[in-house]
Amino acid sequence: MVEYRIDRHSGVATYVQIVQQTKQALRLGVLRPGDQLPTAREVVEATAINPNTVLKAYRELEREGLVEARRGLGTFVRRALSTAPADSPLRTELDAWAVRARETGLDREDVAALFTAVLEEHFAQGDLS
Protein backbone atom coordinates (compact mmCIF):
# COMPACT_ATOMS: atom_id res chain seq x y z
CA MET A 1 0.00 0.00 0.00
CA VAL A 2 1.14 3.52 -0.70
CA GLU A 3 2.06 5.83 2.18
CA TYR A 4 1.73 9.51 1.36
CA ARG A 5 4.37 11.96 2.51
CA ILE A 6 3.34 15.60 2.50
CA ASP A 7 5.97 18.32 2.16
CA ARG A 8 4.37 21.47 3.51
CA HIS A 9 7.31 23.59 2.34
CA SER A 10 7.39 22.44 -1.29
CA GLY A 11 4.97 25.02 -2.64
CA VAL A 12 3.01 22.19 -4.29
CA ALA A 13 -0.64 21.90 -3.27
CA THR A 14 -1.24 19.01 -0.89
CA TYR A 15 -3.82 17.33 -3.13
CA VAL A 16 -1.38 17.56 -6.07
CA GLN A 17 1.29 15.83 -3.95
CA ILE A 18 -1.14 12.96 -3.32
CA VAL A 19 -1.97 12.72 -7.03
CA GLN A 20 1.73 12.79 -7.98
CA GLN A 21 2.70 10.17 -5.40
CA THR A 22 -0.13 7.90 -6.50
CA LYS A 23 0.93 8.20 -10.14
CA GLN A 24 4.52 7.46 -9.18
CA ALA A 25 3.38 4.33 -7.33
CA LEU A 26 1.40 3.31 -10.43
CA ARG A 27 4.40 3.88 -12.70
CA LEU A 28 6.71 1.87 -10.46
CA GLY A 29 4.25 -0.99 -10.12
CA VAL A 30 3.86 -0.42 -6.37
CA LEU A 31 0.14 -0.03 -7.05
CA ARG A 32 -1.59 -2.34 -9.51
CA PRO A 33 -5.12 -2.66 -10.86
CA GLY A 34 -7.43 -3.89 -8.12
CA ASP A 35 -5.31 -2.51 -5.27
CA GLN A 36 -7.11 -0.35 -2.74
CA LEU A 37 -5.86 3.13 -1.90
CA PRO A 38 -5.72 4.10 1.76
CA THR A 39 -9.02 5.45 3.04
CA ALA A 40 -9.33 9.20 3.47
CA ARG A 41 -9.39 8.61 7.23
CA GLU A 42 -6.10 6.64 7.07
CA VAL A 43 -4.43 9.39 5.03
CA VAL A 44 -5.71 12.07 7.41
CA GLU A 45 -4.41 10.15 10.44
CA ALA A 46 -0.99 9.60 8.83
CA THR A 47 -0.51 13.12 7.45
CA ALA A 48 -2.73 15.43 9.54
CA ILE A 49 -4.33 16.99 6.45
CA ASN A 50 -7.95 17.91 5.80
CA PRO A 51 -10.14 15.00 4.63
CA ASN A 52 -11.50 17.17 1.81
CA THR A 53 -7.96 17.47 0.44
CA VAL A 54 -7.66 13.69 0.20
CA LEU A 55 -11.07 13.43 -1.43
CA LYS A 56 -10.11 16.13 -3.95
CA ALA A 57 -6.99 14.18 -4.89
CA TYR A 58 -8.94 10.93 -5.23
CA ARG A 59 -11.57 12.68 -7.39
CA GLU A 60 -8.79 13.97 -9.66
CA LEU A 61 -7.36 10.45 -9.99
CA GLU A 62 -10.85 9.15 -10.73
CA ARG A 63 -11.41 11.86 -13.35
CA GLU A 64 -8.19 10.72 -15.04
CA GLY A 65 -9.52 7.14 -15.07
CA LEU A 66 -6.80 5.79 -12.80
CA VAL A 67 -8.98 4.84 -9.84
CA GLU A 68 -12.63 4.20 -9.09
CA ALA A 69 -14.58 4.81 -5.93
CA ARG A 70 -16.78 1.92 -4.82
CA ARG A 71 -19.47 3.09 -2.45
CA GLY A 72 -18.94 1.63 1.00
CA LEU A 73 -15.79 -0.24 -0.07
CA GLY A 74 -13.15 2.39 -0.84
CA THR A 75 -11.10 3.62 -3.79
CA PHE A 76 -9.45 1.08 -6.08
CA VAL A 77 -6.86 1.25 -8.86
CA ARG A 78 -8.43 0.83 -12.31
CA ARG A 79 -5.32 0.86 -14.47
CA ALA A 80 -1.57 0.82 -14.14
CA LEU A 81 0.98 3.26 -15.48
CA SER A 82 3.93 0.98 -14.86
CA THR A 83 6.56 0.71 -17.53
CA ALA A 84 9.54 0.55 -15.18
CA PRO A 85 8.83 -1.72 -12.22
CA ALA A 86 10.41 -0.95 -8.86
CA ASP A 87 12.76 -3.93 -9.25
CA SER A 88 13.97 -2.88 -12.72
CA PRO A 89 17.72 -3.08 -13.43
CA LEU A 90 17.47 0.57 -14.47
CA ARG A 91 16.33 1.46 -10.97
CA THR A 92 19.33 -0.35 -9.55
CA GLU A 93 21.63 1.63 -11.84
CA LEU A 94 19.91 4.89 -10.95
CA ASP A 95 20.21 4.05 -7.26
CA ALA A 96 23.95 3.49 -7.66
CA TRP A 97 24.23 6.76 -9.60
CA ALA A 98 22.41 8.64 -6.81
CA VAL A 99 24.80 7.18 -4.24
CA ARG A 100 27.78 8.33 -6.32
CA ALA A 101 26.24 11.79 -6.79
CA ARG A 102 25.78 12.15 -3.03
CA GLU A 103 29.32 10.92 -2.35
CA THR A 104 30.67 13.63 -4.66
CA GLY A 105 28.93 16.27 -2.57
CA LEU A 106 25.80 16.95 -4.61
CA ASP A 107 22.72 17.73 -2.55
CA ARG A 108 19.12 16.81 -3.42
CA GLU A 109 18.51 20.03 -5.36
CA ASP A 110 21.75 19.59 -7.36
CA VAL A 111 20.80 16.02 -8.27
CA ALA A 112 17.25 17.06 -9.21
CA ALA A 113 18.56 19.88 -11.42
CA LEU A 114 21.08 17.62 -13.13
CA PHE A 115 18.56 14.84 -13.66
CA THR A 116 15.93 17.27 -14.95
CA ALA A 117 18.44 18.75 -17.42
CA VAL A 118 19.26 15.28 -18.75
CA LEU A 119 15.55 14.41 -19.00
CA GLU A 120 14.89 17.59 -20.96
CA GLU A 121 17.75 16.78 -23.29
CA HIS A 122 16.54 13.27 -24.02
CA PHE A 123 12.77 13.70 -23.75
CA ALA A 124 12.19 17.12 -25.30
CA GLN A 125 8.63 18.01 -26.31
CA GLY A 126 7.94 16.84 -29.83
CA ASP A 127 10.93 14.48 -29.78
CA LEU A 128 9.70 11.16 -31.10
CA SER A 129 12.96 9.25 -30.68
Residue, then its C-alpha position, 0 to 999 in steps of 0.5 A: m500500500v502507498e504511504y503519502r508523505i506531505d511536504r508542507h514547504s514544497g509550494v506544491a498543493t497538498y492534493v497535487q502531492i497525493v496525485q503525484q505520489t499515486k501516479q509514481a506508485l502506479r508507474l513503479g508498479v507499487l500499485r496495480p489494478g485492483d489494489q485499494l488506496p488508503t481510506a481518506r481517514e487513514v491518510v488524514e491520520a498519517t498526514a494530519i491533512n484535511p479529509n477534503t484534500v484527500l477526497k479532492a486528490y482521489r476525485e482527480l485520480e478518478r477523473e483521469g480514469l486511474v482509480e474508481a470509488r466503490r461506495g462503501l468499499g473504498t477507492f481502487v486502482r483501475r489501471a496501471l501506469s507501470t513501464a519501469p517496475a520498482d525492481s527494474p535493473l534501471r532502478t538499480e543503476l539509478d540508485a547506484w548513480a544517486v549514491r555516487a552523486r551524493e558521495t561527490g557532494l551533490d545535494r538533493e537540489d543539485v541532483a534534481a537539477l542535473f537529472t531534470a536537465v538530462l531528462e529535458e535533453h533526451f525527452a524534449q517536447g515533440d521528440l519522437s525518438 
